[in-house]
Amino acid sequence: MLNVLLFAAFGAILFGVAIPFQAAPLVGAVVFQALHFASIPYGVAGDLALGTLKGVKDQMGVIHRKMDDIMKKVATEKRNDLTTEEETEYTRLETEFEGLKKHRTRLESQEERNRTMSTPTDTTIQDEIPDKEKRDFSKFRLLRGLGLLAAGKPLDGIEKEVHDMTSAAARANGITIEGFAVPSSLPGTEKRDQTVTLQTTNPGDQGGVLVATEVGGLIDALWAKNFLSLVGARRLNGLVGNQSFPTVTTKPVAEAVTEIQQLTAQTILFGKVDMAPNRRGATIPVSKQLILQSSIDIEKLVMDLIRKCLDLRLNQDAMTALLAAITAPNGNLLALGTNGATPTYLNMVALETMVAGNDADKDSMKYLLNSKGRGYLKGQQKFSSTNGDPIYEKGNEINGYPAVVSNVVPSNLVKGSASNASAIVFGDFSQLYVGMWGGADFVVDPYTLADKGEVKITANMYWDVEVAQALSFAGIKDALTA
């Protein structure tokens, strides 16, 4: 029951909705509490997700610029209409923009509702504890109070005192508290800044043992920056069943013939790109005692970490698909040397030439490399002994093309005697398809490990990443950048 209540409280915090504690028994009737997040591009993490208003607006801006670039190109070339390819791309972007526009309206409405629910309609609630009642509340524990209510027990101790005093202050403002009343701030919890270091026999026996150790905000691990939304990969959300995309593998050739000469019969060959859901997931057991005693919202923390690791895995799968498409048989791999070699400006030009030679050069092409590659190219001139511009230009560009940096791009590739080679990829990333079957399914399970006093938090996602046109990319797999 405790986990039911904590999970309900987490949902209340996440969505800005107050959940009375009387609803806990109803929630507790559910065997597993599942939180299903809507599908968002490239995973479930952070500032790149379209689940946020900022993310939606940013993506709309990207799409708008692409549409504007198409129209500027038509005007520059003094044409009266779009080409077939431009028309297809413009229509796709327009459809995507309108969909995001509707989603933006929904998110704006939700934010307005959240503000309405969280802001008093009258005057500010005076929920502070009266000065005469102030004392040291450092032993107050919100999770202990929640645990007592979840177990059907009455509040006691410092938690009951805080609840009673805050409820009284709320009633004075005409507000009835139905759950656990906690003031916006608790006086008496301030800690001393100095440390008592003197001692006689034992450390701190002159007063240091009386100084509390306060746990501050959690310092997260360092995660590799994800690249999928930055390069413009094509996302396919809400897929159902396996997907198959037909591709044209040969092109007809127009012949120059005489008036009555017979044309040569030509065969057009087709291929296909298949996509099927692949399960990816993570599960972390957390002890109930940790949930009870920790000053950090452990369930929320664990869910956030799972989201991040799933998002990272999605980007890693995309990188694997890209490198698998860049091979010598495909003719889009630039090998620098038997044991690898340092990349040059002319190598970058060669990558661009490979893609253009396959008629795959588009206005949206980009470079993708890791931080080691960026660091090396920043220190190398385009042409030696000229004191000219570095290969990696200001504005995060290489030879005029945007460059995206992510350490998801490997720096431990093996080539001959080298084991620290880096990859550098160039191409049209709209040909990188990311298919998502549903969103992230979070399940909080308090039963499976109940005999160990643990709650198991699990998330599952289903996706697939495929390269639609391998020749839209060219790359290096043996760049020595250390």
Rosetta blueprint (number, residue, H / E / L):
1 M L
2 L H
3 N H
4 V H
5 L H
6 L H
7 F H
8 A H
9 A H
10 F H
11 G H
12 A H
13 I H
14 L H
15 F H
16 G L
17 V L
18 A L
19 I L
20 P L
21 F H
22 Q H
23 A H
24 A H
25 P H
26 L H
27 V H
28 G H
29 A L
30 V L
31 V L
32 F L
33 Q E
34 A E
35 L E
36 H E
37 F L
38 A L
39 S L
40 I L
41 P L
42 Y L
43 G L
44 V L
45 A L
46 G H
47 D H
48 L H
49 A L
50 L L
51 G L
52 T L
53 L H
54 K H
55 G H
56 V H
57 K H
58 D H
59 Q H
60 M H
61 G H
62 V H
63 I H
64 H H
65 R H
66 K H
67 M H
68 D H
69 D H
70 I H
71 M H
72 K H
73 K H
74 V H
75 A H
76 T H
77 E L
78 K L
79 R L
80 N L
81 D L
82 L L
83 T L
84 T H
85 E H
86 E H
87 E H
88 T H
89 E H
90 Y H
91 T H
92 R H
93 L H
94 E H
95 T H
96 E H
97 F H
98 E H
99 G H
100 L H
101 K H
102 K H
103 H H
104 R H
105 T H
106 R H
107 L H
108 E H
109 S H
110 Q H
111 E H
112 E H
113 R H
114 N H
115 R H
116 T H
117 M H
118 S H
119 T L
120 P L
121 T L
122 D L
123 T L
124 T L
125 I L
126 Q L
127 D L
128 E L
129 I L
130 P L
131 D H
132 K H
133 E H
134 K L
135 R L
136 D L
137 F L
138 S L
139 K L
140 F L
141 R L
142 L H
143 L H
144 R H
145 G H
146 L H
147 G H
148 L H
149 L H
150 A H
151 A L
152 G L
153 K L
154 P L
155 L L
156 D L
157 G H
158 I H
159 E H
160 K H
161 E H
162 V H
163 H H
164 D H
165 M H
166 T H
167 S H
168 A H
169 A H
170 A H
171 R H
172 A H
173 N L
174 G L
175 I L
176 T L
177 I L
178 E L
179 G L
180 F L
181 A L
182 V L
183 P L
184 S L
185 S L
186 L L
187 P L
188 G L
189 T L
190 E L
191 K L
192 R L
193 D L
194 Q L
195 T L
196 V L
197 T L
198 L L
199 Q L
200 T L
201 T L
202 N L
203 P L
204 G L
205 D L
206 Q L
207 G L
208 G H
209 V H
210 L H
211 V L
212 A L
213 T L
214 E L
215 V L
216 G L
217 G L
218 L L
219 I L
220 D L
221 A L
222 L L
223 W L
224 A L
225 K L
226 N L
227 F L
228 L H
229 S H
230 L H
231 V H
232 G L
233 A L
234 R E
235 R E
236 L E
237 N L
238 G L
239 L L
240 V L
241 G L
242 N L
243 Q E
244 S E
245 F E
246 P E
247 T E
248 V E
249 T L
250 T L
251 K L
252 P L
253 V L
254 A L
255 E L
256 A L
257 V L
258 T L
259 E L
260 I L
261 Q L
262 Q L
263 L L
264 T L
265 A L
266 Q L
267 T L
268 I L
269 L L
270 F E
271 G E
272 K E
273 V E
274 D E
275 M E
276 A L
277 P L
278 N E
279 R E
280 R E
281 G E
282 A E
283 T E
284 I E
285 P E
286 V E
287 S E
288 K H
289 Q H
290 L H
291 I H
292 L H
293 Q H
294 S L
295 S L
296 I L
297 D L
298 I H
299 E H
300 K H
301 L H
302 V H
303 M H
304 D H
305 L H
306 I H
307 R H
308 K H
309 C H
310 L H
311 D H
312 L H
313 R H
314 L H
315 N H
316 Q H
317 D H
318 A H
319 M H
320 T H
321 A H
322 L H
323 L H
324 A H
325 A H
326 I L
327 T L
328 A L
329 P L
330 N L
331 G L
332 N L
333 L E
334 L L
335 A L
336 L L
337 G L
338 T L
339 N L
340 G L
341 A E
342 T L
343 P L
344 T L
345 Y H
346 L H
347 N H
348 M H
349 V H
350 A H
351 L H
352 E H
353 T H
354 M H
355 V H
356 A H
357 G H
358 N L
359 D L
360 A L
361 D L
362 K L
363 D L
364 S L
365 M L
366 K E
367 Y E
368 L E
369 L E
370 N L
371 S H
372 K H
373 G H
374 R H
375 G H
376 Y H
377 L H
378 K H
379 G L
380 Q L
381 Q E
382 K L
383 F L
384 S L
385 S L
386 T L
387 N L
388 G L
389 D L
390 P E
391 I L
392 Y E
393 E E
394 K L
395 G L
396 N L
397 E E
398 I E
399 N L
400 G L
401 Y E
402 P E
403 A E
404 V E
405 V E
406 S L
407 N L
408 V L
409 V L
410 P L
411 S L
412 N L
413 L E
414 V E
415 K E
416 G L
417 S L
418 A E
419 S E
420 N E
421 A E
422 S E
423 A E
424 I E
425 V E
426 F E
427 G E
428 D L
429 F H
430 S H
431 Q H
432 L E
433 Y E
434 V E
435 G E
436 M E
437 W L
438 G L
439 G L
440 A L
441 D E
442 F E
443 V E
444 V E
445 D E
446 P L
447 Y L
448 T L
449 L L
450 A H
451 D H
452 K H
453 G L
454 E E
455 V E
456 K E
457 I E
458 T E
459 A E
460 N E
461 M E
462 Y E
463 W E
464 D E
465 V E
466 E E
467 V E
468 A L
469 Q L
470 A H
471 L H
472 S H
473 F E
474 A E
475 G E
476 I E
477 K E
478 D E
479 A E
480 L L
481 T L
482 A L
